[in-house]
Structures are given as C-alpha cells and as structure tokens.
C-alpha cells in the first residue's frame, strides 16, 4: 500500500494544502494521504501552534467526504515536540511504501531536522516545487552528505543510497498561508474561499485567532 504523509501545523488547514494534496495523490496514484498535524513543531513558535485539538478538528472537517484523505492524531497523542523520524518509524510497520510530502523550501533545510540523515532510510520524498522553480538545481542546494548519496534516475527523480526515491514535483501555486488567514481573521476580515466553509465555521464558533 503506497501512502502519502503530509505533516504540518495546519493552523489552520486551507485550500492550498488540500489542492496540492489532491494533485499529488492523483499524480502518484497514492491509495491515501494522511494529514498529520504536529503537536509542537521544533521549528516554529509554540505559541502560534497552540490549539492542537482545534487544528485536528479543522483538518477532520476539511477532508470529510474525500475517501482518499485521512487525518491521524499520532503526533498530537504522542505529545511533546513532534519529530518526523519518530512518526515515520511508527508508520513504516503498517505500510509498504511511504511518500513524505514536503515543500521545497523546507526540503533544502532538511539538515536542520532532528536525526535528519535517518529520514532517507524510512521514506521516499515528494518535494513540492513551484512551476517557476523547475530550473533550480535542488541537489546542489542540499547538504553534501545527502548530495553525495544521490543518483539521478531521470529528470527530477533521484535515488538515495538507501533505495528510497526523491521526486521533485511541480504543484499548482496557490498563494495562501495560514499566517495570512490568522491575520485576516484577527482584523475581522473575511477568510471565505481561503479555507473550506466547515473550517471557517469552527474558527468562528471557537473564537480562534482573535488575539
């Protein structure tokens, strides 16, 4: 079973997250994509990543009705700082093929992640690129200890010495950010069409992001 793993704070989840996940699921013929909201991400301000229960509920509401999207509370239940390597080790016993979905900006900083070298032995990567970034030489932007372990299989597809693959994959550029959504709502401006209606309803009812 080939699955996608899409991690993040999802604070809140928005239409950009959902659209790129749908494109990747279809392009790679993944059986399901698991959205996994972090509890406390090591790279972000913990204050802006609060409301873990609300973030989980918003994700569940956003994917409802899509049989190919599922939400996992694995990292929230585990508590503490959310380390991707721990999540992947937990999942790999259940699934044959795991594809970790990550943006290009985060991927080129992979050497700042906890036990980052191990990641390449536990998952394939789908690196989301913007159409305009297609000419970037991503391998040259990676740490040397990763770069020297890659073999180019074909254009934009690489194999790590572990046997796992790295796919540089362009997705539709949708200029939406969770930071912008929180700011708009705090200023009492509309967030319609940036998030699903079910997510907007939860934000309003729970009084999220007002201060």
RANOR-V240638 format. One record per backbone hydrogen bond with DSSP energy under -0.5 kcal/mol. CO is the residue of the C=O (numbers start at 0). NH is the residue of the N-H. Records with the same first field share a line. If there is no record, write none. Layout:
CO=NH  NH
This chain:
0=2  96
1=30  31
2=98
3=5  33
4=6  100
5=35
7=37
9=12
11=10
13=17
14=18
15=19
16=20
17=21
18=22
19=23
20=24
21=25
22=26
23=27
24=28  29
31=3
32=34  69
33=5  35
34=36  71
35=7
39=81
40=43
44=47  48
45=48
46=49
50=54
51=55
52=56
53=57
54=58
55=59
56=60
57=61
58=62
59=63
62=65
64=66
65=68
67=32
69=34
71=36
72=76
73=77
74=78
79=39
80=82
81=41  83
82=85  86
83=87
84=88
85=89
86=90
87=91
90=93  94
96=2
97=99  123
98=4  100
99=101  125
100=6
101=127
102=106
103=107
105=108
106=109
108=111
109=112
112=115
114=117  118
115=118  119
116=119
117=120
118=121  122
123=99
124=126  166
125=101  127
126=168
127=103
128=170
129=132
130=133
132=135
135=137
136=139  140
137=140  141
138=141
142=145  146
143=147
145=148
146=149
148=160
150=158
153=156
155=167
156=152  153
157=165
158=150
159=162
163=159
164=124
165=157  167
166=126  168
168=128
170=130
171=173
172=174
173=175
176=180
177=181
178=182
179=183
180=184
181=185
182=186
183=188
184=187
190=193  194
193=14
194=192
195=198  199
196=200
197=201
198=202
199=203
200=204
201=205
202=206  207
203=206
206=209
